[in-house]
Amino acid sequence: MLADLLKTYLASTFAYYLKAHYFHWNVEGPDFGQLHKFLQKIYEDSYSAVDPIAEYIRTTEEYAPGSLSRFQELSQIQDQTKVPRARLMLEELLADTQTMIDISKQVFDAAAAEGREDVANFAAERQSNHGKYSWQLKSYLKDARA
């Protein structure tokens, strides 16, 4: 169970990283500078999680997937082939960030149930990072105070 969740987590993390990097390359508009840097922060952080997840998979005596086709099969993050406007990029990334929070929770629960505190701690840290990105994305998207 944990190994399968970790494989989905790996593929989803890679897809999330790739989408944030793609948006970083192609964002446009009056907030370009801020969004370009913000998206870089997200993709660098996400990329830094890829190798540890793969290594946690290996500690379960399973092999880590590594092909784009296998990642596409496993990922809960949908691919984006168009170049949306900046606001739509942020809205899409916000929805994907919630997906990453949900997957992190699933991994945390499975790891805790199997006594894998190392994996649970890692998933909790990732959940915290994604929670911060969720707050920041919502702040970017907010039009005015209620």
C-alpha positions, 0 to 999 in steps of 0.5 A: 500500500505505502509503496503504491502511494509513494509511486503515485506521489513521485509521479504527481510531484514530478508532474507538479514540478514540471507544470510549475516550471512550464508556467515559470517559463511562460508567465506574462503580464504586469506581475511577471517579475513576482510570478516568475520568481514565485513559480521558480520557488515552487518548482525548485522545492518540488524538484527537491522532493523527487529524489527522496520520494524515489529513495523511500520507494526503494526502502520498501523493496520496490522499484521507483518508476522513472519514465514519462509514460509511467509518470503520466499513468500514475500522476494525479496532476493533469498535464497542461499543453496550452499556455494559459494567462497568468491568472489561469496558471495560478488557479490551475496550480492552486487546484494542483496544490490541493491535490498535492496536499491530499496525496501528502496526507494519504502518504502520511497516514499510510506511513504512520500505519506502517510505522514508517515515521521517516516517511510520515515526517517527510510527507508532513513537511511536504504537506506544510510546504504545499499548504504555504503555496496554497495560501500564497496562491490564494493571496495572489488570486484575491481581488479585494478584501471582503 
